[in-house]
Structures are given as structure tokens and as C-alpha cells.
């Protein structure tokens, strides 16, 4: 879930299914660590990007920071930089849905087709090709 890759596998990839989930503007096209990793993936792999998201959209801060912004002295701009503009419920729904579908597909053998594209069932989530 978002962020920079490091360690041995970041240069060699893995031979297991892999799902990237990225914030708006961050992808295997823009991050060299993701590009190197992507190039070496040999099993099923995909990347889903969430429109309106920011780095902390993939943490509890997505829900907590908007509630605590005034007490923390965060401006509206600072809040947008931290958690983006995506609604917390929409971010959580997309993350839960994509991750559950990935695990169902790759670990449980119960593929419901939601990761088959070309579009995804979560309005703020889109494939990165």
C-alpha cells in the first residue's frame, strides 16, 4: 500500500501474485523502486490507484485526522496533503474491497471477478496500466 519499496526483493521482484495500491499521482510509472519491482514480477500482478487519495489515505489517519484537524491545528491544505480529498468511507471501501478480492482470488480460490477489469466496482479506484 503506497510508499517506496526497499530491500532485496525491490530489485528482483517476487514469483507470487502481487497487488499494488497507490495514491493519486504515484505509480509504477512514477516511482523507480516500483518500476524495478514491477519489471521482475512473474506471477499475476496489478496496480490500483485511488483518485483523490494521499499517502495517509491508506492508514487510520484517513478517518481520524479530519475529526482531529482543528485540535491538531491543521489547515485545510495540510489535511488535503496528508489524506487527500477522497471521502474516508470511500477510501476504506475501496481498500477493503480490493484487498479482500485479491486475497480471495490468490489465497482462497474464490475469485468473484471484481479484479478482472477493465473497470473496478469502487468508483474511486482505477487500474494503472
URFENUR-V163188 format. One record per pair of residues at least 6 apart in sequence whose C-alpha atoms are under 6 Angstrom apart, sorted by the first residue. I is the first residue (numbers start at 1). GAP is how many residues later the second one is. D is the distance in whole Angstrom. If there is no record, write none. Layout:
i: {I	I}
gap: {GAP	GAP}
d: {D	D}
//
This chain:
i: {1	2	2	5	10	11	11	12	13	13	13	14	15	15	16	17	17	17	18	19	19	19	20	21	21	21	22	23	23	23	23	23	24	24	24	28	28	47	47	48	48	48	49	49	50	50	51	52	52	52	53	53	54	54	54	56	56	57	62	62	63	94	104	104	105}
gap: {20	19	20	28	27	25	26	28	24	27	28	27	27	28	27	26	27	28	27	26	27	28	27	26	27	28	27	26	27	30	31	32	26	27	29	6	7	80	81	78	79	80	76	77	74	75	73	32	33	34	31	33	28	29	30	26	27	26	21	26	25	28	6	7	6}
d: {5	6	5	6	5	6	6	6	5	5	5	6	5	5	5	5	5	6	5	6	5	6	4	6	5	6	5	6	6	5	5	6	6	5	5	5	5	6	5	5	5	6	6	5	5	5	5	5	5	5	4	6	6	5	5	6	5	5	6	6	5	6	5	6	4}
//
